Amino acid sequence: MPSKPTIQSIYTDGACTGNPGPGGWGVLIYFSDGSVHEMGDASEQTTNNRMEMQAAIAALKFLQASGQQEPITLYTDSEYLINCVTKWVKGWKKRDWKKKDGKPVLNQDLLKQLDELNNRQVIKWQHVRGHTGNQGNERCDEIARAFASGKTPSLQNHHPSLQEKSPENVAQVSNLEAKYTIINKNTHDSNNFASDNTMIDSQNGSATVSGEELPLEKRMLQLRNLVETLRIADEISTNGYLITSSELAELMDVHASAVTSRGDQWRWRNWIVSRVRREGNQILWELERGDLLGDDEESQN
């Protein structure tokens, strides 16, 4: 009798428009037999961090209900989420959910759920850079942004049969699906996802060949262009210049929506990007070198 497919890895992501504002989250679960399972939902008034947490909670509940004890890796582009779960929570609990300055920790309701669900023997938390062509991360971002914008995306539901699981686990997973999953009855062809070696340019829809397949001269040109981009970003940061969303999107070489959907503060490469104010129909952003700041709970919570 063939063994049942197991969960191999999980991707999660959250999105919010306005921060606070309408939000959404997405989860993508990969199984050992090549099948996938997707989940997602929306919230009318929330924050980007809460959506990141809610995605992780849904994923961990699904993992718990499956009864699996084999180790898995959970990928997220939220360093805040990873730091909360793997670093800061220990100190917060010792101080009765207070920060070092005595102020209450934000999002305690979700953090307590995460701490209870986090099985340290099974789950490895792994950061993945967002908007860099990673297949799992891009798909979760797509689901989260769709829900945040009021749309209902079609989700794949290819998790293994629950028939051989205990009645208790069957009920738990069924309840999770009823709460978190919209089932796509006309399932997508797996080829709809970009392959590991191809990244689709979000602005023009063209396929870009990965760096490893390019000639050496073109790879060196890309590196020189990257260094120039980083130099410009450092100059903007050092001089305290404010830049608009469209200018920041050009600097990062992403679609403008990838900037505005990230919330009021987030990390890009060596910089902390913070929303400063709105002027007319433009949002102004500030870049600050994140690697020169203390990476602790006080600066990110």
Secondary structure, 3 states (H helix, E strand, C coil): CCCCCCEEEEEEEEEECCCCEEEEEEEEEEECCCCEEEEEEEEEEECHHHHHHHHHHHHHHHHHHHCCCCCEEEEECCHHHHHHHHHHHHHHHHCCCECCCCCECCCHHHHHHHHHHCCCCCEEEEECCCCCCCHHHHHHHHHHHHHHCCCCCCECECCCCCCCCCHHHHHHHHHHHHHHCCECCCCCCHHHCCCCCEEECCCCCCEEECHHHCCHHHHHHHHHHHHHHHHHHHHHHHCCCEEEHHHHHHHHCCCCHHHHCCCCEEEECCEEEEEEEEECCEEEEEEEEHHHCCCCHHHHC
